[in-house]
Amino acid sequence: MRQVYLDNAATTPLYPQVIEAMKTALEQYGNPSSLHHLGAGAEQMLAEARGEIAKLLKVSPGNIIFTSGGTEANNLAIKGTLAGKNRGILITSSIEHPSVLAVFARLEREGWKVLRLPVDGQGVVLLDKLEAALREPTALVSIMAVNNEIGTVQPLQDIVALVRARQPRAVIHVDAVQALGKIELEPARLGVDLMSVSAHKIHGPKGVGALYAARPDTLTPLLDGGGQEGGLRSGTENIPGIVGFGRAVMLTRQELARRTAKVARLRERFVQGLQELPCIVVSPARGVPHIVAVSFPGYRGEILLQALSGKGVYVSTGAACSGKKGNLSHVAEALGLDDETVTGMLRFSFSALNTEEEIDYALAMIRQVLAELAFIRGRRRR
């Protein structure tokens, strides 16, 4: 049976070059904190990977802190900024990733005031609501670059400009996990203080991410220990994972234009094919090309998912990181979608490893599954 993987927003397959780089790193077993030759070799690998990420983001390597993934990077950014402080409100959006929303929920229970900005029908933060929120003294603003469930690209330049004009001392954090390698990201030029990224969304390994920090000295670490990563992330560094991250970033940087153009063509082909089907494209037309959320009213998303999986087409009903088996939850609520639209939701997400033939096969299997389910439904009604 043919297999077509269209769940790249959840995680991506590793590039062969990444696997080879990680194999080499596994054979170099030195601890980067050791002073001998093997330790120096591991430290050099660490520095090279850090340099690759800095090149892609166009920042200094000293501003990159390695973490265990996007979730830890988000936690370090938010908790590390607010530790020991108790002044000002916290602002985020209503459609953030759970690793941001859960942190703010905890901080709210601890006494912080949290404002969750509403979004329009396309998932874009309402700037007038942000401007109104900024009338109060603000400690931190955290807005994601790209929504992981529907692909909305937030107007970060406008958001940063508003925050700097109204609350210049507020810290600005951007969760860019779903944006890395998909849109241009230059945190220093943009003027943000903190930006979270992760390896496994760009054909790197799971379990490794990074935080860009304009002022690392202002952060309080989450972990106490040996003081690795400039004292901000204690624990022996995951050298194979970090090396894989660095190689994935290098390939992304070298092939960014080609990859982006290819995925955009795949999205266009897919969306055109959907026009023949009874469905609604929920994702905004101006969102990132690698995510397309689609609703099939009258059907249940999880049933469609399992039926497509049985034909070798792998998709999701929402965010793999939410820990839930259901549909889009808080994102759907924020968008104001009706229950029927939400129930029939699937997320298709592409990468440059996908082909036009795979898109055509997926569309054919969607048609087949819908026809089969309609036939079964018709027989039950007799």
N, C-alpha and C positions, 0 to 999 in steps of 0.2 A: 504494500500500500504506500502511495506517495505521502510524504510528510511535508507540510508547509507551516513554518513557524511564524506566526503573526502576533506574538506577545512580547515584542522587544521593549515595550515600556516597563514590563515587569523585570526582565533581565535579558541580556544578549549573549549569544554564543561567543566563545573566545576565538579570536583570530589565531591561526596557526603560529604566527610570529610571536604572539603573546605567550602561548604555551611553551614555545622553545626558549624564550627569555626566562620564563619561570623555572624551567628545568635546569637551566644554567645556574640560576640563583639557588635552587635547592641543593645543588652540588657544592656551592660555596657556603659552608655551614658556619662561618665565623660570626661572632656577635659584633655588631658595629660599634659597640662601646669598648671592645677589647683593644689593647694597644699594640698587639702583635700583627704580623703580616696578614693573617686571615681576617682579623677584625678590620684592618685598614681596607681590605678588598670589599668587605660587606659595606663599610661606610661609604666607599666610593660608589657602589651601586645605589645606595640610598640617596646620595647627593645627585647622581645623574637623573634619577627618577624625579626628584624634587625640581631639578632644573627643567625637565620636560614640561611639567605641569605649569611652572612659572612662565615658560615661553608661550604656552597656549593662552594663558590668562594675561600675559604681558605685564607681569609683576616681578618683584624680586624674589628669589628662592627663599630668602629669610622670612617671607610672609606666608609660607606654606607650612601647615601643620598636618601631619598624617594622622588619620583616625581609623577606626574599624569600619567606617562606612558613612553614608549620608546621615543616618539617624544620630550617630555620635557627634558628627560635625555640627548638626543643628542644635543638639543639646549643649555642646561646648560653647557655641556662639551665644546662645540665649542665657543659659545658666551662668556661664563664665563671665558674661557682661554684667549680670545683675547681682552677683554674689556680694553680700555685704551692703547692698544699696536698698533703699526703701522710698525713693522719691520719684514721682512721675508715673504716668500711665504707660501701658503697653498696648501697641496697636498691631493687629495682624488682619488677615482676610478670612472670610468664612469658608474658603475652599482650600486651605493649606493642607499639606501632607500631615498624616496623623502624628509624625514625629515632631511636628511643630505645634499642632493643636493640643496634643497631650501635655506638652511642656507648659503651655500657657494655662491649661486647665489646672495643673498642679500649682502653678504660681498664683492663680486666682484663689485657690483654696488656702494658700499661705498669706493672703491679704492684699495681693496686687490687684489693681484695677485693670481689666483687659477689655479693650474695644475690638470687636470683630467686624470688619468692614463688609457691607453687602456688595454684591456684584450684579452686573446687568445680565441679560439673557444670554450673553456670549461668554460670561465668566470673567469679565473685566472689572477690576475694582472701580467703584464709583469715586471719582476724584473729589467731588464736592463733599462727600461724606468724610473722606480723609482730611480735607481742609478744615471741616468743622471739628473733627476729632483733635486736630493739632492746636486748637485753641487752649487746650490744657497742657501744662508742663509734661513733656513726654520723655521717657527714659529710653525706649527702644521701639523701633518699627521693623517688623519682619514680614516681607511679602515675597512669595515665590516668583521665580522668573517664568516658568512654564508649568501649567497645571498637569499633573500626571494622569488625570482621568479623561479630560477632554481636549487637552493640548493648547489651551488659551495662553497667549503670550501677554504678560502684563506690561503696561507702559512704564517701564522702570525709570526712564529719564524724567518723565513728568512727575512720578512719585518722589524721586530723589530731590528734584527741584522744589517741590512743595514742602518737603520735610526740612530742607536746608533753609528755606525762606522763613518758615514759621517756627521751627524748633531746631536751630543750628547745632545744638549740643546733643541732640538725640542720636543714638547709635542706630545705624541702618544695617539690617541683615537680609540677605537674599538666599533662599534655598534654590540653588541652580542645578540640582541633581538631574532633573529631567531636561535641562537646557544645555548642558555641556556637550559640545560637538554638534549641536543642532542649530543654535543661533550664536551670534557674536557675543562674547563675554569678556569685557575688560573692566573688572571691578574698580581699579584705580581711576581710570578715566571716567567711569560712571559716577564715582564719588561715594561708593558704598564702603562700609567699614568691615563687613564680614560676608563671606560667600561660601556656601557648602557645595561640594561636588563629590561624585562617587565613580568608582571604576566600572562596576558591572553594567552600567547603562551604555557604555561605549566599547563593548567587546573586551573588557578587562575582567579580572576575577572578582568574585564576591568577597566581602569581608575587608574591604579597604576603601577608604575615602580620604578626603582632605578638607581642611578649612583654610580659606584665605583670610588673613587678619591684617588690616592696615596697621594696627597697633597691637601686636601680640602681648606687649607688656601690660596692657590694660585688662587682660583676661585672667580669671581665676581657674586653675585646672579642676577637672572633675575627679581625677585620680591622683593620689599621693604615692610617691615611690621614688624611683631612681632618677627622675628628672629628665627623661628623654624628651625629644621634640621641644627643645628650649624650655623645659620645665612644665610644658602644658599638656603632655600626654605620656605619663610614665608607663613603663613596660617595654620589654625588648621589642624592637620594631619587627613587623611582619615583612621581612625582606623579599621573599618570593612574591607575595601579593603586591608590594609596593613596586617591585621591578615590573611586574605585569601591568600595573597601572601606568607606569611611566612609558612602557612600550605601546600600550593602547593609546595613550595621549599623543605620542609621537606620530603614530599612524593617522590618528584623527587630524592632527595639525597639517600633515603633509597632503591629506586627501579630502580636506574639509569641503572645498567647493564641489568636487566631483561627487562626493557622497550626498551632499545636500541636494544637488540637482537631480541625482538619480532617485532619491526617495521622493522628491516632489513629483517626478514623473509617475512613480508607482502609485502615489496617492491619487493623482488625477485619473489614472486608469481605473483605479478601484472605485472612486466616487462616480465616475461615468457609468461603470457597470452597475452600480447600485440604483441608478435612475430607472432601471427596468423592473425594480423590485418594490414590494410594499414596505418601505422603510423610511425613516427620518434620520438625516445626518445631524447629529447634535453638535459636533465639534464646529467651532467657528472656521469660516473659510480662510481667515487670516491667521489661523493658529499654526503651530509647528506641523510640518508635513508628515512626521512619523506617527502621529496619533489621530485616529478617526473613531469617534464614539458614534455608534449607530443604534437606533431603536427600531425594533420590529414589533409594532403594536399588535396586540392579540396573541403574542407568543411570550413564553417565559425565557429570559436570557440564559438561565442555567441549563434549561433543556436544550436550547439551541447550541450552547457551548458543548454539551456532552455529545450531541448528535454530530457536530462538526468534528469533534475530537475523534469520534469513531470513524471518520473519513480522512483522518490525518491532517486536519486543519486546526491549529492550536491558537486560541484567542483567550480573552478573559471577559468577565462581566464587570470589572471595575479595577480597583487598585489591589495588586497582589500584597501590598504591605499593610493593608488595613486589618488583616486578621479575620475578616468576615467572609462568609461564603455568598452573601447576597450582592445586590447591585450597588449603585453609585452613592447611596447614603447621603452624607452631608453635602456633597457637591450637587446632587440632584435637587435637594431641598433648597439650596442657595440659588439655583437657577430657576426655581419655580416650576419644575417639570411635573406633569400630572402622573398619577400612579401607573397608568397604562404604558406611558412612554418609559418610565423608569423600569418597570418590570421586564420590558422587552429589550433592555440595553445590552450591547456588546461593545467591547473596545478592541479594535484592530490596530496593531502598531507594527511599523515596518522598520527595516534597516537596509543598508546598502548591500547586504548579502542576499536579500530577496530578489527575485527576478519577475519579469512580466509574465512568464509562464506560470509562476506560482500564484500571482494575482488572478490570472484567468482561471486557474484551477480552483482557487478559493471561492471565486464568484460562482463557478459552476456548482460547487458543493453547497453553497448557500441556497441557490435555486433548488437543488435537489432536496435538501433538508426541509425547506419550506413546503415543497410539494408533498413530501412524504408525511410531514406533520399535518398538513391540511387534509390529506387523504384519510389518515387515522382519525382525525377529528370528525370528518364526514361520516365514517363508518360508525363511530360511537353515537352519532345523532340519530341513526336509523332505528 
